[in-house]
């Protein structure tokens, strides 16, 4: 899946698909699979120069790939679509707001304590084996694109990019997350707690562990009977309190109560306590897994 973060970022896509013939070319590629450029021209009764012009526009917009392969009568150009899905954010980001942004790999935690069911994987394969917590501290955990556990915690050091004279006004963290059930269970609530700079800022109840369809970025080798994707959640700590997805207040903890300045060590802990009411575990999806091509996206909004 391709994610465009604004209408302007997707402008080339709109231009490329504004021509009905190019829409029909994309339909052919999805209907028939990868096709030779000559075959597309023949099916649509186009000249070589016309098909080349259309393909150049689709290639420029990033909608297709064109591969040159040897054939019996010289080289052939094979056309294939790049994405099965596309996500476009229609609402633009607010302008003239100063913030720092980092995309932190989900495997870049510096501390953890987890219990089975558990596991960790990179986009190319499982690290170690299932239900063995020791693999969470193997060196290649930094490369992980997904991990899961029944109860426990992971702690990250977030980059504190504030400079002297800058005051943190809002901290926003977004991540793809779900419960953890052996296999998957889409009705399996879990109490997931969040801690910033050593302060418990509240909890969110995950509805379930999702696996009825494959995640948009989940690799083909990933077992079909395992969880496939999560929900994209946004945790924000502001001057008014702490919120999930902007409007759902989960605590009265404000950004000022965290006591963060430019010298602070900024930590972020996600946990599922064993003694919580809904101890349904946690799965965290990063790049190469799930529905969103990101790790933990961290934004530090500041004022002078």
C-alpha positions as CSV (number, residue, x, y, z in Angstrom):
1,X,0.0,0.0,0.0
2,X,1.2,3.5,-0.8
3,X,0.4,6.2,1.7
4,X,0.3,9.8,0.6
5,X,0.2,12.3,3.4
6,X,-1.5,15.1,1.5
7,X,-3.5,15.8,-1.7
8,X,-0.5,17.7,-3.0
9,X,1.8,14.8,-2.5
10,X,-0.6,12.7,-4.6
11,X,-0.8,15.3,-7.4
12,X,1.1,13.2,-10.0
13,X,-1.3,10.3,-9.3
14,X,-4.3,12.4,-10.0
15,X,-2.8,13.8,-13.2
16,X,-1.8,10.3,-14.4
17,X,-5.3,8.9,-13.8
18,X,-7.1,11.9,-15.3
19,X,-6.9,10.2,-18.7
20,X,-9.5,7.4,-19.2
21,X,-7.0,5.4,-21.3
22,X,-4.5,5.3,-18.5
23,X,-7.2,4.2,-16.1
24,X,-8.0,1.4,-18.6
25,X,-4.3,0.5,-18.7
26,X,-4.2,0.1,-14.9
27,X,-7.4,-2.0,-15.0
28,X,-5.8,-4.3,-17.6
29,X,-2.7,-4.7,-15.4
30,X,-4.7,-5.7,-12.4
31,X,-7.1,-7.9,-14.4
32,X,-4.5,-9.8,-16.4
33,X,-1.3,-9.5,-14.3
34,X,2.0,-8.3,-15.6
35,X,1.8,-7.6,-19.4
36,X,4.2,-6.8,-22.2
37,X,3.9,-3.2,-23.4
38,X,3.3,-4.6,-26.9
39,X,0.4,-6.7,-25.6
40,X,-1.2,-3.7,-23.9
41,X,-0.9,-1.6,-27.1
42,X,-2.5,-4.4,-29.1
43,X,-5.4,-4.9,-26.7
44,X,-6.2,-1.2,-26.6
45,X,-5.4,-0.6,-30.4
46,X,-2.8,2.0,-29.6
47,X,0.4,2.9,-31.5
48,X,3.8,2.3,-29.9
49,X,4.3,6.0,-29.5
50,X,0.9,6.4,-27.8
51,X,1.4,3.5,-25.4
52,X,4.9,4.8,-24.5
53,X,3.4,8.3,-23.7
54,X,0.8,6.8,-21.4
55,X,3.3,4.5,-19.7
56,X,5.7,7.4,-19.1
57,X,2.9,9.2,-17.2
58,X,2.1,6.2,-15.1
59,X,5.7,5.5,-14.4
60,X,6.3,9.2,-13.4
61,X,3.4,8.9,-10.9
62,X,4.9,5.8,-9.3
63,X,2.0,3.6,-10.3
64,X,3.8,1.0,-12.3
65,X,7.2,-0.6,-12.8
66,X,8.6,-1.4,-16.2
67,X,11.1,-4.2,-16.5
68,X,13.3,-5.0,-19.5
69,X,13.7,-8.8,-20.1
70,X,15.4,-10.7,-22.9
71,X,13.2,-12.5,-25.4
72,X,13.5,-14.5,-28.6
73,X,13.3,-11.4,-30.8
74,X,15.2,-9.0,-28.6
75,X,14.2,-7.3,-25.4
76,X,10.7,-6.9,-24.1
77,X,9.3,-4.4,-21.7
78,X,7.1,-5.9,-18.9
79,X,4.7,-3.6,-17.1
80,X,3.5,-4.4,-13.6
81,X,1.5,-2.3,-11.0
82,X,3.4,-1.2,-7.9
83,X,0.6,-1.1,-5.3
84,X,-2.7,-3.0,-4.6
85,X,-4.0,-0.2,-2.3
86,X,-3.5,3.6,-1.9
87,X,-4.2,5.8,1.1
88,X,-4.4,9.6,0.7
89,X,-4.8,11.9,3.7
90,X,-7.3,14.5,2.5
91,X,-6.9,16.9,5.5
92,X,-3.7,18.9,5.3
93,X,-1.3,19.3,8.2
94,X,-1.7,22.5,10.1
95,X,0.7,25.1,8.9
96,X,3.1,27.3,10.8
97,X,3.4,24.9,13.7
98,X,7.0,24.1,14.7
99,X,7.7,20.4,15.5
100,X,10.4,17.8,15.2
101,X,9.6,14.4,13.7
102,X,11.2,11.0,14.0
103,X,10.1,7.6,12.8
104,X,11.4,5.1,15.3
105,X,11.7,1.4,14.3
106,X,9.5,-0.7,16.6
107,X,12.5,-2.9,17.3
108,X,14.6,0.0,18.7
109,X,13.5,-0.4,22.3
110,X,16.2,-0.3,24.9
111,X,14.5,-2.4,27.6
112,X,11.8,-5.0,27.8
113,X,10.3,-7.8,29.9
114,X,7.8,-10.0,28.1
115,X,5.9,-13.3,28.6
116,X,4.5,-15.8,26.2
117,X,2.7,-16.0,23.9
118,X,5.5,-13.9,22.4
119,X,7.7,-13.6,19.3
120,X,9.6,-11.1,17.2
121,X,10.3,-11.0,13.5
122,X,12.0,-8.9,10.8
123,X,10.4,-8.5,7.4
124,X,12.6,-11.4,6.2
125,X,12.0,-13.9,9.0
126,X,11.4,-14.9,12.6
127,X,14.1,-14.0,15.1
128,X,14.8,-17.2,17.0
129,X,11.6,-19.1,17.7
130,X,8.1,-18.4,19.1
131,X,7.4,-18.1,22.8
132,X,11.0,-17.6,23.8
133,X,11.4,-14.2,25.5
134,X,15.3,-14.3,25.3
135,X,15.1,-13.5,21.6
136,X,13.8,-10.0,22.3
137,X,17.3,-9.0,23.5
138,X,19.2,-10.6,20.5
139,X,21.1,-7.8,18.6
140,X,18.9,-8.1,15.5
141,X,15.8,-7.0,17.5
142,X,16.6,-3.5,16.2
143,X,15.6,-4.8,12.7
144,X,12.2,-6.1,13.9
145,X,9.1,-5.1,11.9
146,X,6.7,-6.8,14.4
147,X,6.6,-8.3,17.9
148,X,4.0,-9.5,20.3
149,X,3.7,-10.7,23.9
150,X,1.0,-11.9,26.3
151,X,2.0,-9.5,29.1
152,X,5.0,-7.3,29.9
153,X,6.5,-4.1,28.6
154,X,8.9,-2.4,26.1
155,X,10.6,0.9,26.8
156,X,12.0,3.3,24.1
157,X,14.3,6.3,24.4
158,X,12.7,8.9,22.2
159,X,15.0,11.5,20.5
160,X,14.7,14.7,22.5
161,X,15.4,17.3,19.9
162,X,14.4,20.4,21.9
163,X,17.0,23.1,22.1
164,X,17.7,25.6,24.8
165,X,14.8,28.2,24.8
166,X,12.3,25.8,23.3
167,X,9.3,24.7,25.3
168,X,7.5,21.4,24.6
169,X,3.8,22.2,24.0
170,X,2.6,18.8,22.7
171,X,4.0,15.3,22.2
172,X,2.3,13.1,19.7
173,X,3.1,9.4,19.1
174,X,1.4,7.2,16.4
175,X,1.8,3.5,16.0
176,X,0.0,0.4,14.7
177,X,-1.1,-1.8,17.5
178,X,-3.5,-4.6,18.5
179,X,-4.1,-7.3,21.2
180,X,-2.2,-10.6,21.1
181,X,-4.1,-13.9,20.8
182,X,-2.6,-17.3,19.8
183,X,-3.4,-17.1,16.1
184,X,-5.8,-14.2,16.0
185,X,-9.1,-13.2,17.6
186,X,-10.8,-10.0,16.5
187,X,-12.9,-9.9,19.7
188,X,-10.2,-10.0,22.4
189,X,-9.9,-6.8,24.4
190,X,-6.6,-5.9,26.1
191,X,-5.7,-3.0,28.4
192,X,-2.6,-1.3,27.0
193,X,-0.9,1.3,29.2
194,X,1.3,4.2,28.2
195,X,4.1,5.9,30.2
196,X,6.0,9.0,29.2
197,X,9.1,10.2,31.0
198,X,8.2,7.9,33.9
199,X,4.6,9.2,34.2
200,X,1.6,6.9,33.6
201,X,-0.5,8.9,31.1
202,X,-3.4,6.5,30.7
203,X,-4.5,3.3,28.9
204,X,-6.3,2.3,25.8
205,X,-8.4,-0.9,25.4
206,X,-7.5,-2.7,22.2
207,X,-10.6,-4.4,20.8
208,X,-8.9,-7.4,19.3
209,X,-6.1,-9.1,17.4
210,X,-6.8,-8.9,13.6
211,X,-6.1,-11.6,11.1
212,X,-9.1,-12.2,8.8
213,X,-7.2,-10.7,5.9
214,X,-3.6,-10.2,5.1
215,X,-2.1,-6.8,6.2
216,X,-1.3,-4.5,3.3
217,X,2.5,-4.7,4.1
218,X,2.6,-8.1,5.8
219,X,5.1,-10.3,3.9
220,X,4.0,-13.3,1.9
221,X,5.9,-15.7,4.0
222,X,4.0,-14.7,7.2
223,X,1.6,-17.5,8.3
224,X,-2.0,-16.9,7.3
225,X,-3.3,-18.1,10.7
226,X,-1.3,-15.4,12.6
227,X,-2.3,-11.8,13.3
228,X,-1.9,-9.6,10.2
229,X,-2.4,-6.0,11.0
230,X,-3.4,-3.6,13.8
231,X,-5.1,-0.2,14.3
232,X,-3.3,3.0,13.8
233,X,-3.6,4.9,17.1
234,X,-2.4,8.4,17.9
235,X,-1.4,9.2,21.5
236,X,-1.1,12.9,22.2
237,X,-0.1,14.7,25.5
238,X,-1.2,18.4,25.3
239,X,-1.7,21.3,27.6
240,X,-5.3,20.1,28.1
241,X,-4.6,16.4,28.9
242,X,-3.8,13.1,27.3
243,X,-5.8,11.9,24.3
244,X,-6.1,8.9,22.0
245,X,-6.9,9.9,18.4
246,X,-7.3,13.5,19.2
247,X,-10.8,13.5,20.8
248,X,-10.8,10.6,23.3
249,X,-9.4,11.8,26.6
250,X,-7.7,9.0,28.6
251,X,-6.3,11.1,31.5
252,X,-5.8,14.6,32.8
253,X,-2.0,14.4,32.6
254,X,-0.8,17.5,30.7
255,X,2.5,18.1,28.9
256,X,3.7,20.4,31.6
257,X,3.3,17.7,34.3
258,X,5.8,15.6,32.4
259,X,8.5,18.1,33.3
260,X,10.3,17.7,29.9
261,X,12.9,20.3,28.9
262,X,15.8,20.2,26.4
263,X,18.0,18.3,28.9
264,X,15.5,15.5,29.7
265,X,15.8,11.9,28.8
266,X,12.6,11.2,27.0
267,X,11.3,7.6,27.6
268,X,8.2,5.9,26.2
269,X,6.9,2.7,27.7
270,X,4.0,0.5,26.4
271,X,2.8,-2.2,28.7
272,X,0.2,-4.8,29.4
273,X,0.3,-5.7,33.2
274,X,-0.4,-9.2,34.1
275,X,-2.9,-8.1,36.8
276,X,-5.0,-5.8,34.6
277,X,-8.7,-6.6,34.0
278,X,-8.2,-7.3,30.3
279,X,-4.8,-8.9,30.0
280,X,-5.0,-9.6,26.3
281,X,-1.4,-8.9,25.3
282,X,-0.1,-6.6,22.7
283,X,1.2,-6.7,19.1
284,X,3.2,-3.8,17.7
285,X,3.5,-3.5,13.9
286,X,6.3,-1.6,12.2
287,X,7.7,-1.2,8.7
288,X,7.3,-4.3,6.6
289,X,4.2,-5.5,8.4
290,X,0.6,-4.5,8.9
291,X,-1.4,-1.8,7.2
292,X,0.9,1.2,7.7
293,X,4.4,1.8,6.5
294,X,5.8,3.3,9.7
295,X,7.3,2.5,13.1
296,X,6.5,4.8,16.0
297,X,6.1,8.2,14.6
298,X,7.1,10.8,17.2
299,X,6.3,14.5,16.9
300,X,7.6,17.1,19.4
301,X,5.7,20.4,19.0
302,X,7.4,23.3,20.6
303,X,7.2,27.1,21.2
304,X,9.9,29.6,21.9
